[in-house]
Amino acid sequence: MLIALNKPYDVLCQFTDEAAGPPRQTLADFVTVPGVYPAGRLDRDSEGLLLLTDDGRLQARIADPRFKAPKTYLVQVEGEPDEAALAALRRGVRLKDGMTLPAGARRIDPPALWPRVPPVRFRKTVPDCWIELTLREGRNRQVRRMTAAVGHPTLRLVRWAIGDWTLDGLAPGQWRRID
């Protein structure tokens, strides 16, 4: 079984919250199908496509960078990246844990997305724009670190696609079975 979920902002990418303190939303608040687990992760402050499966081999194939399933992100960044910044993302960026693989990177018009709750902080004096970034690896907080490395910190991060699977038609918190 394979499920596509549009993970909302501020939701943990696991089914239980073991942290002390006030309870936080988890995948269990949205997916009631027993025995499925996420194939990969999205940070709590990221939104978008998360695939869940009950098939361990499929889970490994989706999540493992060796299989190079492209992951496409819609990223709202601070400032307006010029061609040099986009070219740097396309070549690969040096991070503390080494060079990233080359990525697909291009500016896009603001996508027609759902409003984020809470909204992204708006600053009158600092412009922002959207880029589409496609990666074939999955380091911890990689998109955020890459955009920061080229001088454009991430404001909002939405994973739109993993391979051929997309968020198309899924509102935040909604899920569907994939054949």
KELUMMI-499128 format. One record per atom (N, C-alpha, C, O): x, y negated, z negated; residue in three letters. Coordinates in pm, whole numbers, plus 50000, padded with zeros to 5 digits. Each point is the difference from the previous one (the first is absolute). Layout:
XYZAla ...
//
This chain:
500855011850000Met 499154988250000Met 500904987650000Met 501034999649933Met 498554990450142Leu 500734987450006Leu 499004988749983Leu 498944999850064Leu 501394990849849Ile 499134988649969Ile 500784987150023Ile 501174998949962Ile 498184991450101Ala 500554986650015Ala 499274991049902Ala 498774999350000Ala 501994993749916Leu 499454990749901Leu 500554986150026Leu 501194998550030Leu 497964991549958Asn 500484986250001Asn 500234996249854Asn 499074996049930Asn 502175005350025Lys 500344997349860Lys 499914985049973Lys 500694992150065Lys 498475003949841Pro 499914985849968Pro 501254994949925Pro 500785007849947Pro 499364979250051Tyr 501044993349923Tyr 499825003449852Tyr 498875001449953Tyr 502234999849974Asp 500015002049855Asp 499475013749957Asp 499535001649888Asp 500565008350201Val 499615013649966Val 501265008650001Val 500814999450093Val 499365008749802Leu 501155009049992Leu 499855011150103Leu 498905004750026Leu 502204999350031Cys 500025010250105Cys 500155014049937Cys 500845007950042Cys 498354994849859Gln 499985012849930Gln 498615001649940Gln 499224990549997Gln 500475021549955Phe 498665002749950Phe 499844997449850Phe 498874999549951Phe 502234998949977Thr 499914997249857Thr 500924988449966Thr 500994997450068Thr 498674995649825Asp 500814988949950Asp 500505003849862Asp 499255000049903Asp 502045003350090Glu 500565004349872Glu 500554988549917Glu 500435002249887Glu 499564985850165Ala 500594988749929Ala 499114995849882Ala 498785000850006Ala 501894994849888Ala 499274994649887Ala 499444986350040Ala 500524993550091Ala 498455002449842Gly 499424986950030Gly 498645001650066Gly 499435010850003Gly 500074978150049Pro 498665000650062Pro 500025009250121Pro 500985000450074Pro 497935007049947Pro 499965009250115Pro 500074992450132Pro 499494988950015Pro 501185017550081Arg 500134994450135Arg 499285009150098Arg 499845012049975Arg 499714982450136Gln 499335008150100Gln 501005009550066Gln 501164996450023Gln 498375015750006Thr 500815010150066Thr 499225005450121Thr 498874995850026Thr 501745013450046Leu 499335006350113Leu 498735007249958Leu 499065001250079Leu 500895003649796Ala 498835007149949Ala 498764991149997Ala 498885005050000Ala 501314981949997Asp 498874990850002Asp 499354999150138Asp 498914994450014Asp 501755011350088Phe 499504998750137Phe 499795013550069Phe 499045001550076Phe 501845008149900Val 499945013150067Val 499615010549898Val 500715002249902Val 498175004450122Thr 499505010149905Thr 500215014250051Thr 499505009549940Thr 501234992150169Val 500285013250056Val 501085006649914Val 501084994349985Val 498665017649959Pro 501025006449917Pro 501135006050084Pro 499795004250114Pro 501414996149827Gly 501115007150060Gly 500754992950110Gly 500845006250066Gly 498894980949958Val 500764992750101Val 501024991049932Val 499804995349888Val 501315002550182Tyr 501084991849947Tyr 500504990650108Tyr 499915003250119Tyr 500634985249842Pro 500494990550100Pro 501205005450076Pro 500905006249942Pro 499114991450188Ala 501155003250085Ala 500744986750018Ala 499764992750096Ala 501145004449812Gly 500674987149998Gly 499384991149893Gly 499105004149928Gly 501414983750064Arg 499554990949895Arg 499804986050057Arg 500534996550105Arg 498714995849822Leu 499884985650021Leu 500114993749863Leu 499395004649904Leu 501394984850086Asp 500144993149872Asp 498654994549955Asp 499094998150081Asp 500794999449791Arg 498774994749943Arg 499614986850066Arg 498814997250017Arg 502194994650020Asp 499704986950059Asp 499935000450153Asp 500004989650065Asp 499945022549991Ser 499805001750144Ser 498645006250025Ser 499435006549912Ser 500054991450207Glu 498685004950037Glu 500125008750124Glu 501035000350066Glu 497885006749964Gly 499935006250131Gly 499985015050002Gly 499645006649902Gly 500764998850214Leu 499835014250029Leu 500855008949911Leu 501224998549991Leu 498095010749945Leu 500645010549922Leu 499375013050044Leu 498775001450001Leu 502055008250037Leu 499505013150039Leu 500125009449881Leu 501015000249930Leu 497945007750047Leu 499985009849892Leu 499685013650061Leu 499205000950094Leu 501425009549853Thr 499775013550053Thr 500125010349890Thr 500584997549894Thr 498855014250132Asp 500165011549911Asp 501015009850056Asp 500195010949945Asp 500474985550166Asp 500965008550069Asp 501414994949973Asp 500394989650052Asp 500375017749867Gly 501354995649961Gly 500944998250119Gly 500804990750001Gly 499105018250099Arg 500874998650117Arg 499654987550080Arg 500894992950048Arg 497825004349967Leu 499584987950071Leu 500414987649922Leu 500444990150058Leu 499415010549811Gln 500414988849914Gln 501474996850020Gln 500374988450016Gln 500485021949985Ala 501434998050019Ala 500294994550140Ala 500844991250016Ala 498465013950083Arg 500234995650138Arg 499644985250018Arg 500704992750070Arg 498225002749867Ile 499584986050011Ile 500964991049923Ile 500384989350050Ile 500025014849831Ala 500784991349912Ala 501505000350027Ala 500694990249972Ala 499815020650082Asp 501455001550014Asp 500544991850118Asp 499565001850113Asp 501394989049860Pro 500564991850107Pro 500685007950111Pro 500184994950110Pro 500225017749863Arg 500645008250104Arg 499085002150119Arg 500465001850113Arg 498224998049863Phe 499045002150109Phe 499664987050072Phe 499325000250102Phe 501154988649844Lys 499944987050064Lys 498614995750048Lys 499874994250108Lys 499095008749813Ala 498674995050033Ala 500044984749984Ala 500274995149891Ala 499474997450215Pro 500054985549987Pro 498894994949908Pro 498875004850005Pro 501484985649914Lys 499044993649909Lys 499944985350037Lys 501024993150000Lys 497795002150031Thr 499824986250046Thr 499344991849890Thr 498975003749944Thr 501664985050027Tyr 499554991149894Tyr 499654986350058Tyr 500684995150090Tyr 498254998949858Leu 499674986250029Leu 500474992249878Leu 499575002649888Leu 501334987850135Val 500694993549889Val 499844984950010Val 500404993950099Val 499025000349798Gln 499934985449991Gln 501274995649927Gln 500275004349888Gln 500504987150177Val 501274995649942Val 499994984949978Val 499264992550064Val 501585003649844Glu 500204985849973Glu 500884994250109Glu 501015005950038Glu 498614982650013Gly 500774993750106Gly 499605005550136Gly 499055007750013Gly 501704988250088Glu 499725004250137Glu 501285005750061Glu 500854992550047Glu 499275020849952Pro 501235006250051Pro 500264996150147Pro 499095000450083Pro 502154995949945Asp 500374997050137Asp 500465012950068Asp 500005010749939Asp 500394988250187Glu 500415011850076Glu 501235006749937Glu 500135012350006Glu 500774979949934Ala 501185005849937Ala 499615008949881Ala 500585010749982Ala 498454985149938Ala 499565008049886Ala 499335012850049Ala 500235010749945Ala 498934988250157Leu 499345011950055Leu 501015009550062Leu 499895012149987Leu 501114982250083Ala 501055008450060Ala 500785007449893Ala 500395011650019Ala 499864981949867Ala 500705006649890Ala 499185012049950Ala 500565010649973Ala 498134987750013Leu 499155011149958Leu 500045011350103Leu 500005011849964Leu 500034984550164Arg 500035010250106Arg 501315007850001Arg 500015012050031Arg 501104981449935Arg 501315006749998Arg 500185008649876Arg 500665010350004Arg 498744985549886Gly 500235006149869Gly 500614989649909Gly 500764991550045Gly 498905009149829Val 500404990049902Val 500845006749892Val 499685011249958Val 501374982249998Arg 500815005449892Arg 499314997049866Arg 499764988449965Arg 499935022349963Leu 499434999049866Leu 501025005649901Leu 501035005450041Leu 498694993349831Lys 500945005149900Lys 500275014950015Lys 501085004849966Lys 497945002650086Asp 500185014450018Asp 500385003650143Asp 499815011450042Asp 500724979050034Gly 500505002850134Gly 499144993950110Gly 498994993549975Gly 501465008850149Met 499294994850117Met 498685007650020Met 499925012149981Met 499064980450058Thr 498755006350038Thr 500105004350145Thr 500854995150075Thr 498305014049965Leu 499925003850140Leu 499374988450077Leu 499304991849941Leu 500935007350188Pro 499324989850079Pro 498485001449984Pro 499485011049985Pro 499834977650019Ala 498554999849982Ala 499364992450114Ala 500644991750065Ala 498115011249960Gly 499224991750091Gly 499584987749923Gly 499515001249887Gly 500664987050169Ala 499634987749930Ala 499544989650100Ala 500704997150097Ala 498114997449879Arg 499514989250085Arg 499014991549922Arg 499325004849909Arg 500624982450129Arg 498994991249941Arg 498655003450058Arg 499895003550118Arg 499074995549799Ile 498645002650047Ile 499094988949948Ile 500334992949906Ile 498535005850157Asp 498984990849949Asp 499495005649869Asp 500085012049977Asp 499394979449935Pro 499455005249873Pro 498945010650029Pro 499054997450072Pro 501125014549871Pro 499055010850028Pro 498674997749928Pro 499944993049899Pro 499015013150154Ala 498674999149939Ala 499925010549890Ala 499495011150022Ala 501014985549861Leu 500005009149886Leu 498984995549897Leu 499514988850004Leu 500195020049905Trp 499164997149885Trp 500724990049910Trp 501234999450002Trp 498044992849919Pro 500674991149904Pro 500695008249891Pro 499465010049954Pro 501714985750006Arg 500695006949891Arg 499534994349868Arg 499804987949986Arg 500025020949917Val 499604995749865Val 501095004549905Val 500225012049985Val 500484978549948Pro 499894985550015Pro 500644995450132Pro 500825007150058Pro 498814981049988Pro 500574995250126Pro 501484997049988Pro 500524997849890Pro 500165002250225Val 501404996250004Val 500104985349961Val 499174991850040Val 501845005049882Arg 500214986149956Arg 500254991250122Arg 500885002850081Arg 498344986749933Phe 500144990750112Phe 500794987849956Phe 499744994449894Phe 501245001650187Arg 500784987949970Arg 499954990850121Arg 500395003950110Arg 499124984049870Lys 499834990450109Lys 501314996850070Lys 500014997750121Lys 501095002149805Thr 501284995750057Thr 500825011250061Thr 501044997550061Thr 498505015049925Val 500775011350054Val 499125007650099Val 498995005849961Val 501394994250167Pro 499205007450098Pro 500185015049981Pro 500935004549933Pro 498185003150127Asp 500145014550001Asp 499575004950137Asp 499374992850077Asp 500975019549953Cys 499555006250125Cys 499975015149981Cys 500405005149896Cys 499135001850207Trp 499885014549996Trp 500965006350099Trp 500214994950110Trp 500365016349849Ile 500805008050091Ile 499505014449993Ile 499425004249900Ile 500835003250207Glu 499765014350001Glu 501365006649994Glu 500884997050081Glu 499285011949824Leu 501285006749979Leu 499765015150004Leu 499165005149928Leu 501595001950157Thr 499875014650011Thr 501315006549960Thr 501054997550059Thr 498875011049838Leu 501175006749944Leu 499935015050024Leu 498915005650016Leu 502265000749985Arg 500085014650010Arg 500755005849881Arg 500535011150007Arg 499524981449886Glu 500585004849874Glu 499154994349888Glu 499134991650026Glu 501095012749853Gly 499124995749892Gly 500734997849869Gly 499775007249903Gly 501094982950094Arg 500694997049874Arg 499074992349906Arg 499004994250042Arg 501375005949831Asn 499224993149899Asn 499904985050033Asn 501024993250015Asn 497775001949995Arg 499694985750025Arg 500764994650122Arg 500414988450002Arg 499765020050097Gln 500854996650115Gln 499504988050078Gln 500804991250032Gln 497925008049999Val 499514988750079Val 500264987049925Val 500484990350060Val 499225009349814Arg 500214987849920Arg 501484996249996Arg 500354988350012Arg 500515021649972Arg 501444997149995Arg 500534995450136Arg 500874991450007Arg 498605014450101Met 500464996050133Met 499584985750033Met 500824992150048Met 497925004549926Thr 499574986350033Thr 500714989849913Thr 500334989050047Thr 499935014449827Ala 500754990949913Ala 501434998450051Ala 500564989049994Ala 500035021850057Ala 501394999550048Ala 500154990650119Ala 501094994650023Ala 497855003550054Val 500084990750114Val 499394986449965Val 499744991950088Val 500035005749782Gly 499594986849953Gly 498514997450000Gly 499574988449994Gly 499615022250014His 498554998250006His 499315010049907His 499575010650044His 500324985849827Pro 499405009349904Pro 498575003950039Pro 499254992150057Pro 500415020249911Thr 498665005350028Thr 498994994349902Thr 500244999749880Thr 498634995850174Leu 498904995149918Leu 498895010549990Leu 499405001849894Leu 500345005050216Arg 498975010550004Arg 500505011150092Arg 500604997350105Arg 499155015149854Leu 500515011550074Leu 498875010250016Leu 499475005249902Leu 500194997750225Val 498935009550031Val 500565010550095Val 500414996850112Val 499615015949844Arg 500405010650093Arg 498795003050088Arg 498955004149951Arg 501234993950179Trp 498895001750094Trp 499985014050061Trp 498935005550026Trp 502245000349997Ala 500025013050069Ala 501155008749953Ala 501064995149959Ala 498715018050047Ile 501045010149983Ile 499855009150120Ile 499015007250014Ile 501994992650074Gly 499875007450125Gly 498794995150076Gly 499874988050025Gly 499255021150013Asp 498794996450075Asp 498814997049910Asp 498954995850049Asp 501185006349821Trp 498904997449907Trp 499994985449961Trp 501054994449969Trp 497784999350034Thr 499914985749966Thr 498904997549898Thr 499215008949967Thr 500764978949985Leu 498984995449906Leu 498704996150069Leu 499014997149933Leu 500995002750197Asp 498884994850076Asp 498665004749944Asp 499755012149992Asp 499394978549970Gly 498665003149952Gly 499895003349852Gly 498915002849953Gly 502204996849972Leu 499955003149857Leu 500144987249917Leu 501004992950012Leu 498025004349906Ala 500084988849907Ala 500845004349879Ala 500165012049977Ala 500364978549945Pro 500775003849881Pro 499215009349909Pro 498844997549968Pro 501825013349991Gly 499375009849911Gly 499235010950074Gly 499615009949939Gly 500174988550191Gln 499295010150077Gln 500985010650052Gln 501184997150019Gln 498325014950004Trp 500815010650056Trp 499175008250096Trp 498764999649999Trp 501945007950087Arg 499335009250093Arg 500885012250019Arg 501234999449986Arg 498125011850045Arg 500725012250036Arg 500474998850143Arg 499324994250085Arg 501865011149941Ile 500565000150135Ile 500045014450047Ile 500455008949927Ile 499084993450195Asp 500045013650057Asp 501385003150050Asp 500245010950051Asp 
//
